[in-house]
C-alpha cells in the first residue's frame, strides 16, 4: 500500500478515494479530474462530497494540479509521492493521463533539483544570513534597504547584463546605449574591463569564491551593490570597506523571511536560482517597465562558458602552464555534466541545469507580464514599487 501523499487521477464516483482515506499511512490525497466541468459533475456524488470535506483530501482538475503540488505537497512532511490511476478512467482519457504523468514528472525533477541545492548550500546559507544580520545590526544607523533612482532613469531600459559568451558582442551597444545598467556579479569585471561602470551590481552567491568578483571594485563609485542576505559576507565587507553603496534584499529562505519581519527589506525572486532573474526582478521592483538582456545565453556558446574578463578568465590564465592550460580548465568546467547540442546553433551546447534556468526566465517574464518586442521585454502593466524606510529596525 502506498504511503505519504497520493495523487489519484480519475475521481468518478469517489468510492476508491474514500477507501484510501481510511488508510493511516496516507497523509494527503490529491484527486484529479480531466477538467473543471468533469470535476463539478463528480462533486454531485455523496462519496465525493465526503471526500471534499475531509482535511487530508484535495480535489482539483488537470489545469491546476501543478499549482496544488507546489503549494500543498511538502516532501519533508509527506515523504513519498505516488501517482495512481483509476484504470477505467485512464483507458477513456489516455491523452489526459499522459499529461498528468508529465506534470508530476516535471514537478519531481524541480523538487529534486531544489533539494540537491539545499543539501549542498543549506548550512552555508544559514551561516551567511546570520553574519549579514550581524553586519546590519552593527551598522544600525546606516540605510541598507533602499536606493534612490531618479524617475527619468526608471523610464530608461534596464540592461540586465549576464556573463554568457555573447556578451563579448554586446559591449559596444551597452557602452553607447541609453541604458540603466544592472550587472550580475559575474559580468561585473567584464564591464569594468571595457570602461563601463554599471549603475547596479547584484549578487546572490553564498560561496566564498564569489568575493573575487569584487576585487576589481573601485572606491566610492556610483554603483549600488545589491546583496541577498544569503550572499557571502566577505563580498559584503569587501564592497563596504571600499565605501560603496550597499542594498540588502531577501529571497524565500525561511530564516531570511523571519528576519524580514523586523526590517523594511526588498524581496526579490531568483527563479530556479539564477542571478540573472534576480537582477531582472530587482529592476521590476524598482519600477522599470523595459528590460533588455545581454549575455543571458544559458548555454556554452563558441566553445566557452563565459565572456572575456570574468574572474575565471584571470584565475585560469594566471595558473595556466604547459601541462594544464586555461583551455583545459574551461573544458573541465563545461564537461563536468552531460552536454546537449542546441539545434540550429553552431558550436553551442547546454545542460539540464542551464535549460532549467532558461525555462525559469521564460516563466518569470510571462508571470510578470513582460512581452518581447524588438529585443526588449516590455510590461504594459503598471508596476507597483515598494517604499522602504531609511533606517533598519533590526537589532
ABEGO torsion letter per residue (X at the ends): XBBEBBBBBGAEAGAAAAAAAABAABABBBBBBABAAAAAAAAABAAAAAAAABAABBBBBAAAAAAAAAAABBAAAAEBBBBBBBAAAAAABAAAAAAAAAAAAAAAAAAAAAAAAAAAAAAAAAAAAAAAAAAAAABAABBAABBBBBAAAAABBBBBBBABAAAAAAAAAAAABBBBBBBBAAAAAAAAAAGBBBABBBBABABAAAAAAAAABBBGBABBBBBBAABBAAAAAAAAAAGBBBBBBBBABAAAAAAAAABBBBBBBAEAGBAAAAAAAAAAAAGBABBBBBGBAGBBBGGBABBBGBAAAAAAAAABBAABBAAAAAAAAAAABBBBBBBGBBGBBBBAAAAAAAAAAAAAAAAAGBBBBGGBBBBABBBBBBBBBABBABX
